[in-house]
C-alpha cells in the first residue's frame, strides 16, 4: 500500500504520524547510545584532560626555563666582556 501511495506522492496522516514517531524513537535511541558512550569513557576523558593540562604546564615551564637560560647567557657574556677589557 505504501509503495502504491509513494508512486503518487501521497501520504496519509497515519503515515506521517508513524514516520514522525519512528524518527523520534531513532533520535532517542541515538542520544541514549551517545550518552552511554560518553559516560563509559568519561574517566578516559578526564585523564586525557589532566594529561593535556600537565603538558601545557610543562611547555610553559620549559619556555620560562629557556628565557632564564638566555638571560644567564647574556649576563655571562656581558660579565666576560668586562673582564676582558
N, C-alpha and C positions, 0 to 999 in steps of 0.2 A: 504494500500500500504506500509506504514512504517513497519507494523508488518511483512509483507511478506519479505521486504528487510532485516529486523533485523534477520530473520532466517539464512540468508546467510552472515551476517556481512558486507553488502554493504550499503554505504550511498552515496547519490549524493551530488554534490556541493551545490545544493539548500538546502538540508537537513543540511549541515554544516553551511551554512550562517544563516539559521533560528535558529539553535541551538546556534550559537555564538551571534546572535542578542538577543535572549532570555536571555542568560547569562549576557550580558551587561546591559539589561534592569533590570534584577533582582538585579544585583550588584548596579546599580544606585539607585534603589528603597530602598535597604537596607541601603546604605550610607545616603540617604535623611532621612530615619527614625532615624538613629543613630544621625545625626546632629540635627534633631528636638528635640530628647530626651535630648541631651546634652545641647542644648540652653534652653529648658524648665526647666532644673534642674541646670543651671549654678549658680543661686542665692544660691541654697542649697549647692552646692559645695564650693562656696566662703565662706559661713557661716561656713561650716564644716572645711575648711582650717584655717579660723580665730580662731575657737574654738580649733583646734589642736595646733595651734601656741601658743595660750594662755595657754593651758595645759602644753606644753613644757616649757614655761617661768615659770609657777608655779612650775614645777618639779625642774627646775634649781634654783629658789629662795629657795625652800624647802631644796635642797641639801646644798646651802650656809648657810642657817639658821642652819641646822644640824651641819655643820662644826664649825660654830660660837659657838653653844652650847657646843660642845666638847671642844673647846679651852677655853671657860669660865670655864667649869668644871675643866679642867686641871689646869688652873691658880688658881682657888679657892682651889683646893686640895693642890697645892704647897704652897699657902699662909697659909692654915690651918696647914700644917706640920711645917712651920717656926714658927708659933705662938705656936705650941705645944712643940717645942724644949726647 
